[in-house]
């Protein structure tokens, strides 16, 4: 997962709460960092996404493949 895919996935899953969750929710699984702090520390976006999903009880079926753009049609 790329950083852009992570950001898109958070926006799609959490909507208006996305910004607050990235900056305010401390994730124990990431060493007591917020998602933004974890990104700045170089933690893989996929690891951050999965920690955020676990912390907020996102169902497993909505955790994988999220944030990817549909391929362009020719």
N, CA, C, O and CB atoms as a CASP TS submission, in Angstrom:
PFRMAT TS
TARGET T0000
AUTHOR 0000-0000-0000
METHOD Language model
MODEL 1
PARENT N/A
ATOM      1  N   UNK     1       0.850  -1.176   0.000  1.00  0.00           N
ATOM      2  CA  UNK     1       0.000   0.000   0.000  1.00  0.00           C
ATOM      3  C   UNK     1       0.891   1.233   0.000  1.00  0.00           C
ATOM      4  O   UNK     1       1.812   1.356   0.807  1.00  0.00           O
ATOM      5  CB  UNK     1      -0.964   0.002   1.221  1.00  0.00           C
ATOM      6  N   UNK     2       0.597   2.134  -0.915  1.00  0.00           N
ATOM      7  CA  UNK     2       1.315   3.404  -0.971  1.00  0.00           C
ATOM      8  C   UNK     2       0.675   4.402  -0.013  1.00  0.00           C
ATOM      9  O   UNK     2      -0.450   4.218   0.453  1.00  0.00           O
ATOM     10  CB  UNK     2       1.327   3.966  -2.414  1.00  0.00           C
ATOM     11  N   UNK     3       1.425   5.457   0.265  1.00  0.00           N
ATOM     12  CA  UNK     3       0.903   6.508   1.151  1.00  0.00           C
ATOM     13  C   UNK     3      -0.400   7.087   0.597  1.00  0.00           C
ATOM     14  O   UNK     3      -1.358   7.294   1.342  1.00  0.00           O
ATOM     15  CB  UNK     3       1.950   7.634   1.331  1.00  0.00           C
ATOM     16  N   UNK     4      -0.433   7.345  -0.706  1.00  0.00           N
ATOM     17  CA  UNK     4      -1.645   7.901  -1.321  1.00  0.00           C
ATOM     18  C   UNK     4      -2.824   6.937  -1.189  1.00  0.00           C
ATOM     19  O   UNK     4      -3.955   7.374  -0.980  1.00  0.00           O
ATOM     20  CB  UNK     4      -1.392   8.223  -2.806  1.00  0.00           C
ATOM     21  N   UNK     5      -2.576   5.642  -1.307  1.00  0.00           N
ATOM     22  CA  UNK     5      -3.634   4.647  -1.136  1.00  0.00           C
ATOM     23  C   UNK     5      -4.125   4.622   0.311  1.00  0.00           C
ATOM     24  O   UNK     5      -5.321   4.488   0.570  1.00  0.00           O
ATOM     25  CB  UNK     5      -3.134   3.253  -1.551  1.00  0.00           C
ATOM     26  N   UNK     6      -3.181   4.752   1.251  1.00  0.00           N
ATOM     27  CA  UNK     6      -3.552   4.809   2.664  1.00  0.00           C
ATOM     28  C   UNK     6      -4.471   5.998   2.929  1.00  0.00           C
ATOM     29  O   UNK     6      -5.520   5.852   3.556  1.00  0.00           O
ATOM     30  CB  UNK     6      -2.297   4.899   3.551  1.00  0.00           C
ATOM     31  N   UNK     7      -4.074   7.166   2.450  1.00  0.00           N
ATOM     32  CA  UNK     7      -4.862   8.372   2.687  1.00  0.00           C
ATOM     33  C   UNK     7      -6.248   8.261   2.052  1.00  0.00           C
ATOM     34  O   UNK     7      -7.242   8.677   2.646  1.00  0.00           O
ATOM     35  CB  UNK     7      -4.129   9.599   2.140  1.00  0.00           C
ATOM     36  N   UNK     8      -6.308   7.701   0.846  1.00  0.00           N
ATOM     37  CA  UNK     8      -7.584   7.490   0.172  1.00  0.00           C
ATOM     38  C   UNK     8      -8.448   6.499   0.949  1.00  0.00           C
ATOM     39  O   UNK     8      -9.649   6.714   1.112  1.00  0.00           O
ATOM     40  CB  UNK     8      -7.356   6.988  -1.261  1.00  0.00           C
ATOM     41  N   UNK     9      -7.843   5.423   1.424  1.00  0.00           N
ATOM     42  CA  UNK     9      -8.584   4.404   2.174  1.00  0.00           C
ATOM     43  C   UNK     9      -9.169   4.981   3.460  1.00  0.00           C
ATOM     44  O   UNK     9     -10.318   4.698   3.802  1.00  0.00           O
ATOM     45  CB  UNK     9      -7.671   3.213   2.502  1.00  0.00           C
ATOM     46  N   UNK    10      -8.388   5.784   4.170  1.00  0.00           N
ATOM     47  CA  UNK    10      -8.877   6.397   5.411  1.00  0.00           C
ATOM     48  C   UNK    10     -10.047   7.332   5.104  1.00  0.00           C
ATOM     49  O   UNK    10     -11.053   7.328   5.813  1.00  0.00           O
ATOM     50  CB  UNK    10      -7.737   7.173   6.130  1.00  0.00           C
ATOM     51  N   UNK    11      -9.912   8.127   4.051  1.00  0.00           N
ATOM     52  CA  UNK    11     -11.000   9.033   3.671  1.00  0.00           C
ATOM     53  C   UNK    11     -12.261   8.265   3.294  1.00  0.00           C
ATOM     54  O   UNK    11     -13.363   8.636   3.700  1.00  0.00           O
ATOM     55  CB  UNK    11     -10.566   9.923   2.507  1.00  0.00           C
ATOM     56  N   UNK    12     -12.102   7.198   2.518  1.00  0.00           N
ATOM     57  CA  UNK    12     -13.262   6.409   2.095  1.00  0.00           C
ATOM     58  C   UNK    12     -13.935   5.696   3.269  1.00  0.00           C
ATOM     59  O   UNK    12     -15.163   5.647   3.344  1.00  0.00           O
ATOM     60  CB  UNK    12     -12.843   5.387   1.047  1.00  0.00           C
ATOM     61  N   UNK    13     -13.149   5.153   4.168  1.00  0.00           N
ATOM     62  CA  UNK    13     -13.711   4.389   5.287  1.00  0.00           C
ATOM     63  C   UNK    13     -14.319   5.283   6.357  1.00  0.00           C
ATOM     64  O   UNK    13     -15.381   4.966   6.895  1.00  0.00           O
ATOM     65  CB  UNK    13     -12.643   3.518   5.907  1.00  0.00           C
ATOM     66  N   UNK    14     -13.667   6.387   6.673  1.00  0.00           N
ATOM     67  CA  UNK    14     -14.063   7.179   7.836  1.00  0.00           C
ATOM     68  C   UNK    14     -14.717   8.520   7.508  1.00  0.00           C
ATOM     69  O   UNK    14     -15.236   9.184   8.405  1.00  0.00           O
ATOM     70  CB  UNK    14     -12.874   7.423   8.682  1.00  0.00           C
ATOM     71  N   UNK    15     -14.701   8.922   6.261  1.00  0.00           N
ATOM     72  CA  UNK    15     -15.375  10.153   5.860  1.00  0.00           C
ATOM     73  C   UNK    15     -14.923  11.369   6.645  1.00  0.00           C
ATOM     74  O   UNK    15     -13.728  11.654   6.724  1.00  0.00           O
ATOM     75  CB  UNK    15     -16.851   9.993   6.010  1.00  0.00           C
ATOM     76  N   UNK    16     -15.869  12.082   7.223  1.00  0.00           N
ATOM     77  CA  UNK    16     -15.587  13.333   7.932  1.00  0.00           C
ATOM     78  C   UNK    16     -14.668  13.142   9.138  1.00  0.00           C
ATOM     79  O   UNK    16     -14.009  14.089   9.569  1.00  0.00           O
ATOM     80  CB  UNK    16     -16.882  13.965   8.385  1.00  0.00           C
ATOM     81  N   UNK    17     -14.619  11.923   9.684  1.00  0.00           N
ATOM     82  CA  UNK    17     -13.761  11.668  10.853  1.00  0.00           C
ATOM     83  C   UNK    17     -12.320  11.350  10.479  1.00  0.00           C
ATOM     84  O   UNK    17     -11.471  11.247  11.363  1.00  0.00           O
ATOM     85  CB  UNK    17     -14.323  10.526  11.663  1.00  0.00           C
ATOM     86  N   UNK    18     -12.022  11.194   9.192  1.00  0.00           N
ATOM     87  CA  UNK    18     -10.713  10.740   8.736  1.00  0.00           C
ATOM     88  C   UNK    18      -9.570  11.614   9.261  1.00  0.00           C
ATOM     89  O   UNK    18      -8.596  11.100   9.812  1.00  0.00           O
ATOM     90  CB  UNK    18     -10.681  10.714   7.226  1.00  0.00           C
ATOM     91  N   UNK    19      -9.689  12.905   9.093  1.00  0.00           N
ATOM     92  CA  UNK    19      -8.619  13.813   9.509  1.00  0.00           C
ATOM     93  C   UNK    19      -8.356  13.713  11.007  1.00  0.00           C
ATOM     94  O   UNK    19      -7.206  13.660  11.442  1.00  0.00           O
ATOM     95  CB  UNK    19      -8.971  15.253   9.137  1.00  0.00           C
ATOM     96  N   UNK    20      -9.426  13.686  11.786  1.00  0.00           N
ATOM     97  CA  UNK    20      -9.290  13.591  13.239  1.00  0.00           C
ATOM     98  C   UNK    20      -8.633  12.279  13.641  1.00  0.00           C
ATOM     99  O   UNK    20      -7.772  12.262  14.521  1.00  0.00           O
ATOM    100  CB  UNK    20     -10.656  13.723  13.913  1.00  0.00           C
ATOM    101  N   UNK    21      -9.026  11.191  13.014  1.00  0.00           N
ATOM    102  CA  UNK    21      -8.453   9.897  13.366  1.00  0.00           C
ATOM    103  C   UNK    21      -6.962   9.836  13.056  1.00  0.00           C
ATOM    104  O   UNK    21      -6.192   9.255  13.821  1.00  0.00           O
ATOM    105  CB  UNK    21      -9.180   8.785  12.630  1.00  0.00           C
ATOM    106  N   UNK    22      -6.554  10.432  11.941  1.00  0.00           N
ATOM    107  CA  UNK    22      -5.135  10.414  11.564  1.00  0.00           C
ATOM    108  C   UNK    22      -4.280  11.241  12.523  1.00  0.00           C
ATOM    109  O   UNK    22      -3.122  10.906  12.771  1.00  0.00           O
ATOM    110  CB  UNK    22      -4.962  10.936  10.138  1.00  0.00           C
ATOM    111  N   UNK    23      -4.847  12.317  13.059  1.00  0.00           N
ATOM    112  CA  UNK    23      -4.042  13.219  13.884  1.00  0.00           C
ATOM    113  C   UNK    23      -4.208  13.033  15.382  1.00  0.00           C
ATOM    114  O   UNK    23      -3.318  13.401  16.149  1.00  0.00           O
ATOM    115  CB  UNK    23      -4.373  14.614  13.544  1.00  0.00           C
ATOM    116  N   UNK    24      -5.343  12.463  15.817  1.00  0.00           N
ATOM    117  CA  UNK    24      -5.636  12.420  17.251  1.00  0.00           C
ATOM    118  C   UNK    24      -5.669  11.028  17.886  1.00  0.00           C
ATOM    119  O   UNK    24      -5.381  10.886  19.074  1.00  0.00           O
ATOM    120  CB  UNK    24      -6.933  13.068  17.485  1.00  0.00           C
ATOM    121  N   UNK    25      -6.013  10.008  17.114  1.00  0.00           N
ATOM    122  CA  UNK    25      -6.148   8.672  17.686  1.00  0.00           C
ATOM    123  C   UNK    25      -4.774   8.036  17.864  1.00  0.00           C
ATOM    124  O   UNK    25      -4.064   7.801  16.886  1.00  0.00           O
ATOM    125  CB  UNK    25      -7.041   7.785  16.796  1.00  0.00           C
ATOM    126  N   UNK    26      -4.400   7.759  19.108  1.00  0.00           N
ATOM    127  CA  UNK    26      -3.117   7.125  19.416  1.00  0.00           C
ATOM    128  C   UNK    26      -3.285   5.617  19.281  1.00  0.00           C
ATOM    129  O   UNK    26      -4.183   5.022  19.876  1.00  0.00           O
ATOM    130  CB  UNK    26      -2.617   7.509  20.854  1.00  0.00           C
ATOM    131  N   UNK    27      -2.405   5.010  18.489  1.00  0.00           N
ATOM    132  CA  UNK    27      -2.479   3.588  18.195  1.00  0.00           C
ATOM    133  C   UNK    27      -1.399   2.839  18.976  1.00  0.00           C
ATOM    134  O   UNK    27      -0.208   2.987  18.703  1.00  0.00           O
ATOM    135  CB  UNK    27      -2.327   3.337  16.678  1.00  0.00           C
ATOM    136  N   UNK    28      -1.821   2.047  19.934  1.00  0.00           N
ATOM    137  CA  UNK    28      -0.881   1.280  20.759  1.00  0.00           C
ATOM    138  C   UNK    28       0.007   0.379  19.914  1.00  0.00           C
ATOM    139  O   UNK    28       1.195   0.227  20.199  1.00  0.00           O
ATOM    140  CB  UNK    28      -1.638   0.442  21.780  1.00  0.00           C
ATOM    141  N   UNK    29      -0.570  -0.218  18.874  1.00  0.00           N
ATOM    142  CA  UNK    29       0.168  -1.161  18.028  1.00  0.00           C
ATOM    143  C   UNK    29       1.329  -0.500  17.284  1.00  0.00           C
ATOM    144  O   UNK    29       2.216  -1.185  16.776  1.00  0.00           O
ATOM    145  CB  UNK    29      -0.775  -1.801  17.028  1.00  0.00           C
ATOM    146  N   UNK    30       1.319   0.823  17.222  1.00  0.00           N
ATOM    147  CA  UNK    30       2.373   1.552  16.517  1.00  0.00           C
ATOM    148  C   UNK    30       3.272   2.324  17.476  1.00  0.00           C
ATOM    149  O   UNK    30       3.859   3.343  17.112  1.00  0.00           O
ATOM    150  CB  UNK    30       1.762   2.508  15.507  1.00  0.00           C
ATOM    151  N   UNK    31       3.370   1.831  18.692  1.00  0.00           N
ATOM    152  CA  UNK    31       4.240   2.480  19.672  1.00  0.00           C
ATOM    153  C   UNK    31       3.679   3.766  20.212  1.00  0.00           C
ATOM    154  O   UNK    31       4.409   4.732  20.433  1.00  0.00           O
ATOM    155  CB  UNK    31       5.568   2.748  19.073  1.00  0.00           C
ATOM    156  N   UNK    32       2.360   3.781  20.428  1.00  0.00           N
ATOM    157  CA  UNK    32       1.674   4.964  20.959  1.00  0.00           C
ATOM    158  C   UNK    32       1.869   6.196  20.081  1.00  0.00           C
ATOM    159  O   UNK    32       2.149   7.290  20.571  1.00  0.00           O
ATOM    160  CB  UNK    32       2.165   5.261  22.362  1.00  0.00           C
ATOM    161  N   UNK    33       1.716   5.993  18.777  1.00  0.00           N
ATOM    162  CA  UNK    33       1.790   7.085  17.807  1.00  0.00           C
ATOM    163  C   UNK    33       0.430   7.246  17.140  1.00  0.00           C
ATOM    164  O   UNK    33      -0.374   6.314  17.102  1.00  0.00           O
ATOM    165  CB  UNK    33       2.900   6.821  16.744  1.00  0.00           C
ATOM    166  N   UNK    34       0.190   8.428  16.623  1.00  0.00           N
ATOM    167  CA  UNK    34      -0.966   8.619  15.751  1.00  0.00           C
ATOM    168  C   UNK    34      -0.583   8.115  14.361  1.00  0.00           C
ATOM    169  O   UNK    34       0.587   7.832  14.102  1.00  0.00           O
ATOM    170  CB  UNK    34      -1.418  10.131  15.711  1.00  0.00           C
ATOM    171  N   UNK    35      -1.556   8.005  13.478  1.00  0.00           N
ATOM    172  CA  UNK    35      -1.271   7.569  12.113  1.00  0.00           C
ATOM    173  C   UNK    35      -0.321   8.545  11.422  1.00  0.00           C
ATOM    174  O   UNK    35       0.607   8.120  10.734  1.00  0.00           O
ATOM    175  CB  UNK    35      -2.576   7.436  11.308  1.00  0.00           C
ATOM    176  N   UNK    36      -0.538   9.832  11.597  1.00  0.00           N
ATOM    177  CA  UNK    36       0.353  10.823  10.990  1.00  0.00           C
ATOM    178  C   UNK    36       1.769  10.719  11.541  1.00  0.00           C
ATOM    179  O   UNK    36       2.736  10.812  10.784  1.00  0.00           O
ATOM    180  CB  UNK    36      -0.188  12.229  11.219  1.00  0.00           C
ATOM    181  N   UNK    37       1.901  10.529  12.839  1.00  0.00           N
ATOM    182  CA  UNK    37       3.228  10.370  13.441  1.00  0.00           C
ATOM    183  C   UNK    37       3.910   9.104  12.929  1.00  0.00           C
ATOM    184  O   UNK    37       5.117   9.097  12.684  1.00  0.00           O
ATOM    185  CB  UNK    37       3.122  10.329  14.975  1.00  0.00           C
ATOM    186  N   UNK    38       3.137   8.044  12.771  1.00  0.00           N
ATOM    187  CA  UNK    38       3.692   6.790  12.264  1.00  0.00           C
ATOM    188  C   UNK    38       4.175   6.950  10.820  1.00  0.00           C
ATOM    189  O   UNK    38       5.238   6.445  10.461  1.00  0.00           O
ATOM    190  CB  UNK    38       2.643   5.667  12.351  1.00  0.00           C
ATOM    191  N   UNK    39       3.397   7.652   9.997  1.00  0.00           N
ATOM    192  CA  UNK    39       3.836   7.923   8.628  1.00  0.00           C
ATOM    193  C   UNK    39       5.144   8.707   8.625  1.00  0.00           C
ATOM    194  O   UNK    39       6.072   8.377   7.887  1.00  0.00           O
ATOM    195  CB  UNK    39       2.754   8.697   7.857  1.00  0.00           C
ATOM    196  N   UNK    40       5.213   9.741   9.451  1.00  0.00           N
ATOM    197  CA  UNK    40       6.426  10.557   9.538  1.00  0.00           C
ATOM    198  C   UNK    40       7.621   9.759  10.048  1.00  0.00           C
ATOM    199  O   UNK    40       8.764  10.067   9.710  1.00  0.00           O
ATOM    200  CB  UNK    40       6.186  11.752  10.446  1.00  0.00           C
ATOM    201  N   UNK    41       7.362   8.730  10.861  1.00  0.00           N
ATOM    202  CA  UNK    41       8.433   7.887  11.404  1.00  0.00           C
ATOM    203  C   UNK    41       8.874   6.807  10.412  1.00  0.00           C
ATOM    204  O   UNK    41       9.815   6.059  10.678  1.00  0.00           O
ATOM    205  CB  UNK    41       7.974   7.233  12.707  1.00  0.00           C
ATOM    206  N   UNK    42       8.192   6.730   9.277  1.00  0.00           N
ATOM    207  CA  UNK    42       8.595   5.775   8.251  1.00  0.00           C
ATOM    208  C   UNK    42       7.949   4.399   8.354  1.00  0.00           C
ATOM    209  O   UNK    42       8.376   3.462   7.679  1.00  0.00           O
ATOM    210  CB  UNK    42      10.053   5.614   8.295  1.00  0.00           C
ATOM    211  N   UNK    43       6.937   4.271   9.183  1.00  0.00           N
ATOM    212  CA  UNK    43       6.220   2.999   9.291  1.00  0.00           C
ATOM    213  C   UNK    43       5.400   2.798   8.018  1.00  0.00           C
ATOM    214  O   UNK    43       4.814   3.746   7.496  1.00  0.00           O
ATOM    215  CB  UNK    43       5.299   2.968  10.565  1.00  0.00           C
ATOM    216  N   UNK    44       5.362   1.587   7.532  1.00  0.00           N
ATOM    217  CA  UNK    44       4.675   1.275   6.278  1.00  0.00           C
ATOM    218  C   UNK    44       3.191   1.633   6.365  1.00  0.00           C
ATOM    219  O   UNK    44       2.526   1.301   7.346  1.00  0.00           O
ATOM    220  CB  UNK    44       4.840  -0.216   5.932  1.00  0.00           C
ATOM    221  N   UNK    45       2.677   2.309   5.341  1.00  0.00           N
ATOM    222  CA  UNK    45       1.258   2.679   5.336  1.00  0.00           C
ATOM    223  C   UNK    45       0.319   1.493   5.553  1.00  0.00           C
ATOM    224  O   UNK    45      -0.709   1.637   6.214  1.00  0.00           O
ATOM    225  CB  UNK    45       0.915   3.349   4.033  1.00  0.00           C
ATOM    226  N   UNK    46       0.655   0.336   5.013  1.00  0.00           N
ATOM    227  CA  UNK    46      -0.199  -0.844   5.192  1.00  0.00           C
ATOM    228  C   UNK    46      -0.281  -1.238   6.665  1.00  0.00           C
ATOM    229  O   UNK    46      -1.351  -1.593   7.158  1.00  0.00           O
ATOM    230  CB  UNK    46       0.331  -2.025   4.358  1.00  0.00           C
ATOM    231  N   UNK    47       0.846  -1.174   7.360  1.00  0.00           N
ATOM    232  CA  UNK    47       0.865  -1.494   8.791  1.00  0.00           C
ATOM    233  C   UNK    47       0.011  -0.500   9.580  1.00  0.00           C
ATOM    234  O   UNK    47      -0.703  -0.879  10.508  1.00  0.00           O
ATOM    235  CB  UNK    47       2.313  -1.492   9.325  1.00  0.00           C
ATOM    236  N   UNK    48       0.094   0.756   9.203  1.00  0.00           N
ATOM    237  CA  UNK    48      -0.699   1.798   9.866  1.00  0.00           C
ATOM    238  C   UNK    48      -2.179   1.577   9.591  1.00  0.00           C
ATOM    239  O   UNK    48      -3.003   1.670  10.500  1.00  0.00           O
ATOM    240  CB  UNK    48      -0.268   3.208   9.391  1.00  0.00           C
ATOM    241  N   UNK    49      -2.519   1.282   8.335  1.00  0.00           N
ATOM    242  CA  UNK    49      -3.904   1.037   7.963  1.00  0.00           C
ATOM    243  C   UNK    49      -4.484  -0.116   8.777  1.00  0.00           C
ATOM    244  O   UNK    49      -5.585  -0.001   9.315  1.00  0.00           O
ATOM    245  CB  UNK    49      -4.012   0.740   6.463  1.00  0.00           C
ATOM    246  N   UNK    50      -3.757  -1.220   8.872  1.00  0.00           N
ATOM    247  CA  UNK    50      -4.261  -2.378   9.609  1.00  0.00           C
ATOM    248  C   UNK    50      -4.404  -2.076  11.103  1.00  0.00           C
ATOM    249  O   UNK    50      -5.350  -2.541  11.739  1.00  0.00           O
ATOM    250  CB  UNK    50      -3.333  -3.577   9.404  1.00  0.00           C
ATOM    251  N   UNK    51      -3.478  -1.305  11.663  1.00  0.00           N
ATOM    252  CA  UNK    51      -3.576  -0.917  13.078  1.00  0.00           C
ATOM    253  C   UNK    51      -4.785  -0.009  13.303  1.00  0.00           C
ATOM    254  O   UNK    51      -5.505  -0.158  14.290  1.00  0.00           O
ATOM    255  CB  UNK    51      -2.280  -0.203  13.539  1.00  0.00           C
ATOM    256  N   UNK    52      -5.001   0.921  12.391  1.00  0.00           N
ATOM    257  CA  UNK    52      -6.150   1.823  12.490  1.00  0.00           C
ATOM    258  C   UNK    52      -7.456   1.041  12.373  1.00  0.00           C
ATOM    259  O   UNK    52      -8.408   1.297  13.110  1.00  0.00           O
ATOM    260  CB  UNK    52      -6.081   2.911  11.400  1.00  0.00           C
ATOM    261  N   UNK    53      -7.494   0.096  11.452  1.00  0.00           N
ATOM    262  CA  UNK    53      -8.692  -0.736  11.282  1.00  0.00           C
ATOM    263  C   UNK    53      -8.972  -1.562  12.536  1.00  0.00           C
ATOM    264  O   UNK    53     -10.117  -1.667  12.976  1.00  0.00           O
ATOM    265  CB  UNK    53      -8.531  -1.667  10.066  1.00  0.00           C
ATOM    266  N   UNK    54      -7.932  -2.138  13.101  1.00  0.00           N
ATOM    267  CA  UNK    54      -8.105  -2.959  14.305  1.00  0.00           C
ATOM    268  C   UNK    54      -8.606  -2.106  15.470  1.00  0.00           C
ATOM    269  O   UNK    54      -9.494  -2.521  16.215  1.00  0.00           O
ATOM    270  CB  UNK    54      -6.777  -3.654  14.685  1.00  0.00           C
ATOM    271  N   UNK    55      -8.040  -0.929  15.619  1.00  0.00           N
ATOM    272  CA  UNK    55      -8.409  -0.042  16.722  1.00  0.00           C
ATOM    273  C   UNK    55      -9.846   0.459  16.613  1.00  0.00           C
ATOM    274  O   UNK    55     -10.507   0.685  17.626  1.00  0.00           O
ATOM    275  CB  UNK    55      -7.464   1.137  16.773  1.00  0.00           C
ATOM    276  N   UNK    56     -10.325   0.631  15.389  1.00  0.00           N
ATOM    277  CA  UNK    56     -11.663   1.189  15.181  1.00  0.00           C
ATOM    278  C   UNK    56     -12.690   0.129  14.781  1.00  0.00           C
ATOM    279  O   UNK    56     -13.811   0.462  14.396  1.00  0.00           O
ATOM    280  CB  UNK    56     -11.609   2.266  14.118  1.00  0.00           C
ATOM    281  N   UNK    57     -12.313  -1.131  14.871  1.00  0.00           N
ATOM    282  CA  UNK    57     -13.221  -2.260  14.586  1.00  0.00           C
ATOM    283  C   UNK    57     -13.779  -2.273  13.164  1.00  0.00           C
ATOM    284  O   UNK    57     -14.950  -2.591  12.955  1.00  0.00           O
ATOM    285  CB  UNK    57     -14.369  -2.235  15.554  1.00  0.00           C
ATOM    286  N   UNK    58     -12.943  -1.928  12.194  1.00  0.00           N
ATOM    287  CA  UNK    58     -13.343  -2.064  10.792  1.00  0.00           C
ATOM    288  C   UNK    58     -13.388  -3.562  10.487  1.00  0.00           C
ATOM    289  O   UNK    58     -12.420  -4.268  10.772  1.00  0.00           O
ATOM    290  CB  UNK    58     -12.347  -1.297   9.816  1.00  0.00           C
ATOM    291  N   UNK    59     -14.465  -4.057   9.924  1.00  0.00           N
ATOM    292  CA  UNK    59     -14.566  -5.486   9.622  1.00  0.00           C
ATOM    293  C   UNK    59     -13.466  -5.939   8.653  1.00  0.00           C
ATOM    294  O   UNK    59     -13.082  -5.184   7.759  1.00  0.00           O
ATOM    295  CB  UNK    59     -15.944  -5.802   9.033  1.00  0.00           C
ATOM    296  N   UNK    60     -12.968  -7.144   8.823  1.00  0.00           N
ATOM    297  CA  UNK    60     -11.877  -7.645   7.963  1.00  0.00           C
ATOM    298  C   UNK    60     -12.164  -7.541   6.466  1.00  0.00           C
ATOM    299  O   UNK    60     -11.247  -7.294   5.682  1.00  0.00           O
ATOM    300  CB  UNK    60     -11.590  -9.081   8.302  1.00  0.00           C
ATOM    301  N   UNK    61     -13.404  -7.724   6.061  1.00  0.00           N
ATOM    302  CA  UNK    61     -13.717  -7.674   4.627  1.00  0.00           C
ATOM    303  C   UNK    61     -13.548  -6.284   4.024  1.00  0.00           C
ATOM    304  O   UNK    61     -13.543  -6.146   2.800  1.00  0.00           O
ATOM    305  CB  UNK    61     -15.130  -8.147   4.398  1.00  0.00           C
ATOM    306  N   UNK    62     -13.411  -5.246   4.858  1.00  0.00           N
ATOM    307  CA  UNK    62     -13.206  -3.884   4.359  1.00  0.00           C
ATOM    308  C   UNK    62     -11.770  -3.409   4.550  1.00  0.00           C
ATOM    309  O   UNK    62     -11.480  -2.233   4.333  1.00  0.00           O
ATOM    310  CB  UNK    62     -14.157  -2.927   5.056  1.00  0.00           C
ATOM    311  N   UNK    63     -10.877  -4.293   4.948  1.00  0.00           N
ATOM    312  CA  UNK    63      -9.494  -3.886   5.222  1.00  0.00           C
ATOM    313  C   UNK    63      -8.541  -4.081   4.052  1.00  0.00           C
ATOM    314  O   UNK    63      -7.498  -3.428   4.013  1.00  0.00           O
ATOM    315  CB  UNK    63      -8.978  -4.645   6.394  1.00  0.00           C
ATOM    316  N   UNK    64      -8.850  -4.935   3.115  1.00  0.00           N
ATOM    317  CA  UNK    64      -7.891  -5.324   2.080  1.00  0.00           C
ATOM    318  C   UNK    64      -8.300  -4.795   0.715  1.00  0.00           C
ATOM    319  O   UNK    64      -9.462  -4.884   0.319  1.00  0.00           O
ATOM    320  CB  UNK    64      -7.754  -6.841   2.028  1.00  0.00           C
ATOM    321  N   UNK    65      -7.326  -4.242   0.005  1.00  0.00           N
ATOM    322  CA  UNK    65      -7.579  -3.719  -1.331  1.00  0.00           C
ATOM    323  C   UNK    65      -8.222  -2.353  -1.352  1.00  0.00           C
ATOM    324  O   UNK    65      -8.597  -1.865  -2.418  1.00  0.00           O
ATOM    325  CB  UNK    65      -8.432  -4.657  -2.073  1.00  0.00           C
ATOM    326  N   UNK    66      -8.357  -1.730  -0.209  1.00  0.00           N
ATOM    327  CA  UNK    66      -8.996  -0.418  -0.117  1.00  0.00           C
ATOM    328  C   UNK    66      -7.996   0.666  -0.508  1.00  0.00           C
ATOM    329  O   UNK    66      -6.802   0.551  -0.230  1.00  0.00           O
ATOM    330  CB  UNK    66      -9.543  -0.168   1.315  1.00  0.00           C
ATOM    331  N   UNK    67      -8.493   1.713  -1.151  1.00  0.00           N
ATOM    332  CA  UNK    67      -7.657   2.853  -1.483  1.00  0.00           C
ATOM    333  C   UNK    67      -7.039   2.798  -2.864  1.00  0.00           C
ATOM    334  O   UNK    67      -6.469   3.782  -3.334  1.00  0.00           O
ATOM    335  CB  UNK    67      -6.588   2.978  -0.487  1.00  0.00           C
ATOM    336  N   UNK    68      -7.150   1.657  -3.512  1.00  0.00           N
ATOM    337  CA  UNK    68      -6.573   1.543  -4.863  1.00  0.00           C
ATOM    338  C   UNK    68      -7.537   2.147  -5.878  1.00  0.00           C
ATOM    339  O   UNK    68      -8.756   2.010  -5.773  1.00  0.00           O
ATOM    340  CB  UNK    68      -6.267   0.052  -5.221  1.00  0.00           C
ATOM    341  N   UNK    69      -6.958   2.808  -6.845  1.00  0.00           N
ATOM    342  CA  UNK    69      -7.771   3.349  -7.930  1.00  0.00           C
ATOM    343  C   UNK    69      -8.080   2.247  -8.920  1.00  0.00           C
ATOM    344  O   UNK    69      -7.301   1.311  -9.100  1.00  0.00           O
ATOM    345  CB  UNK    69      -7.058   4.525  -8.629  1.00  0.00           C
ATOM    346  N   UNK    70      -9.229   2.376  -9.560  1.00  0.00           N
ATOM    347  CA  UNK    70      -9.578   1.428 -10.619  1.00  0.00           C
ATOM    348  C   UNK    70      -8.635   1.674 -11.798  1.00  0.00           C
ATOM    349  O   UNK    70      -8.317   2.824 -12.100  1.00  0.00           O
ATOM    350  CB  UNK    70     -11.088   1.579 -11.054  1.00  0.00           C
ATOM    351  N   UNK    71      -8.184   0.609 -12.468  1.00  0.00           N
ATOM    352  CA  UNK    71      -7.313   0.813 -13.629  1.00  0.00           C
ATOM    353  C   UNK    71      -8.039   1.593 -14.721  1.00  0.00           C
ATOM    354  O   UNK    71      -9.251   1.464 -14.892  1.00  0.00           O
ATOM    355  CB  UNK    71      -6.824  -0.539 -14.181  1.00  0.00           C
ATOM    356  N   UNK    72      -7.293   2.392 -15.444  1.00  0.00           N
ATOM    357  CA  UNK    72      -7.864   3.156 -16.539  1.00  0.00           C
ATOM    358  C   UNK    72      -8.244   2.210 -17.672  1.00  0.00           C
ATOM    359  O   UNK    72      -7.538   1.247 -17.967  1.00  0.00           O
ATOM    360  CB  UNK    72      -6.875   4.235 -17.032  1.00  0.00           C
ATOM    361  N   UNK    73      -9.353   2.505 -18.283  1.00  0.00           N
ATOM    362  CA  UNK    73      -9.782   1.716 -19.446  1.00  0.00           C
ATOM    363  C   UNK    73      -9.283   2.407 -20.706  1.00  0.00           C
ATOM    364  O   UNK    73      -9.272   3.634 -20.809  1.00  0.00           O
ATOM    365  CB  UNK    73     -11.345   1.548 -19.483  1.00  0.00           C
ATOM    366  N   UNK    74      -8.883   1.604 -21.630  1.00  0.00           N
ATOM    367  CA  UNK    74      -8.359   2.177 -22.894  1.00  0.00           C
ATOM    368  C   UNK    74      -9.407   2.158 -23.960  1.00  0.00           C
ATOM    369  O   UNK    74      -9.153   2.596 -25.083  1.00  0.00           O
ATOM    370  CB  UNK    74      -7.126   1.414 -23.379  1.00  0.00           C
TER
END
